[in-house]
């Protein structure tokens, strides 16, 4: 733990931010959760508390420790998490992980501001949790591009073992090595990626998903048959249309829009007509209860 003593998580109230905060605190780091509104801050702390309750309950059931020890462990982890509504408090951190919404303009404004705020702490490392946005732009506007990486966590952070560590042409070796070590310290398998569209996972995954949707556009196979074919024929836990609904059709759509804007000559970055229509209709999949399938919470139903 000597490498980073205090880790700031900006966006702790979000789906990804609270998970990153939880695994970081559970690994022994002091965590400062930062939000712009009290309601978001409270939501993030509540999510962490609920998640930890489930973790320790499972461990008690498995006989790893008794209820008293479980309660003590949970209290110890929660005790490592402090909170703030003031981004200026990030200047006390050795590492700041940003997990705000996937909007490049929003992130650029954030890092321009953060770079000025943390100017008094030149050793502080910045890391953006993004699934598809270009890291280099954020790094350059931050004022410390040599101490900037991308960290792509996967949802749910508490369960998914992978984190992609993304370096730009500016990232120095020391910073990159420290972030690889940090990823391992919080219990993740770390992979190294360059700052290319979608890094490793999404660069392969998103075109796969959109090619499946393109088959639907061309009426080459049914949604159900596409999904079961990739499940049983390729050994995937769920088919591509099912997975797209689970991820969020709006998220898939947003990634493709950004890639087409930045890389107009890349033939793999297509926008399926059916995806565009679903998003325009407000049918985003699991999160809205309807996409290519109907959803009841986490449970997929019949085709929509």
RAHUJO-V340809 format. One record per residue. RES is the residue in one letter. SS is DSSP state (hx for helix, st for strand, lp for the rest). Layout:
BEGIN
RES/SS
RES/SS
END
This chain:
BEGIN
X/lp
X/lp
X/lp
X/lp
X/lp
X/st
X/st
X/st
X/st
X/st
X/lp
X/lp
X/lp
X/lp
X/hx
X/hx
X/hx
X/hx
X/hx
X/hx
X/hx
X/hx
X/hx
X/hx
X/hx
X/hx
X/lp
X/lp
X/lp
X/st
X/st
X/st
X/st
X/st
X/lp
X/lp
X/lp
X/hx
X/hx
X/hx
X/hx
X/hx
X/hx
X/hx
X/hx
X/hx
X/hx
X/hx
X/hx
X/hx
X/hx
X/hx
X/hx
X/hx
X/hx
X/hx
X/hx
X/hx
X/hx
X/hx
X/hx
X/lp
X/lp
X/lp
X/lp
X/lp
X/hx
X/hx
X/hx
X/hx
X/hx
X/hx
X/hx
X/hx
X/hx
X/hx
X/hx
X/hx
X/hx
X/lp
X/st
X/st
X/st
X/st
X/lp
X/lp
X/hx
X/hx
X/hx
X/hx
X/hx
X/hx
X/lp
X/lp
X/st
X/st
X/st
X/st
X/lp
X/lp
X/lp
X/lp
X/lp
X/hx
X/hx
X/hx
X/hx
X/hx
X/hx
X/hx
X/hx
X/hx
X/hx
X/hx
X/hx
X/hx
X/hx
X/lp
X/lp
X/lp
X/lp
X/lp
X/lp
X/lp
X/st
X/st
X/st
X/st
X/lp
X/lp
X/lp
X/lp
X/lp
X/lp
X/hx
X/hx
X/hx
X/hx
X/hx
X/hx
X/hx
X/hx
X/lp
X/lp
X/hx
X/hx
X/hx
X/st
X/st
X/st
X/st
X/st
X/st
X/lp
X/lp
X/lp
X/lp
X/lp
X/lp
X/lp
X/lp
X/st
X/st
X/st
X/st
X/st
X/st
X/lp
X/lp
X/lp
X/lp
X/lp
X/hx
X/hx
X/hx
X/hx
X/hx
X/hx
X/hx
X/hx
X/hx
X/hx
X/hx
X/hx
X/hx
X/lp
X/lp
X/lp
X/st
X/st
X/st
X/st
X/st
X/st
X/lp
X/lp
X/lp
X/lp
X/lp
X/lp
X/hx
X/hx
X/hx
X/hx
X/hx
X/hx
X/hx
X/hx
X/hx
X/hx
X/hx
X/hx
X/hx
X/hx
X/hx
X/hx
X/hx
X/lp
X/lp
X/lp
X/lp
X/lp
X/hx
X/hx
X/hx
X/hx
X/hx
X/hx
X/hx
X/hx
X/hx
X/hx
X/hx
X/hx
X/lp
X/lp
X/lp
X/lp
X/lp
X/hx
X/hx
X/hx
X/hx
X/hx
X/hx
X/hx
X/hx
X/lp
X/hx
X/hx
X/hx
X/hx
X/hx
X/hx
X/hx
X/hx
X/hx
X/hx
X/hx
X/hx
X/hx
X/hx
X/lp
X/lp
X/lp
X/lp
X/lp
X/lp
X/lp
X/lp
X/lp
X/lp
X/hx
X/hx
X/hx
X/hx
X/hx
X/hx
X/hx
X/hx
X/lp
X/lp
X/lp
X/lp
X/st
X/lp
X/lp
X/lp
X/lp
X/st
X/lp
X/lp
X/st
X/st
X/st
X/st
X/lp
X/lp
X/st
X/st
X/st
X/st
X/st
X/lp
END
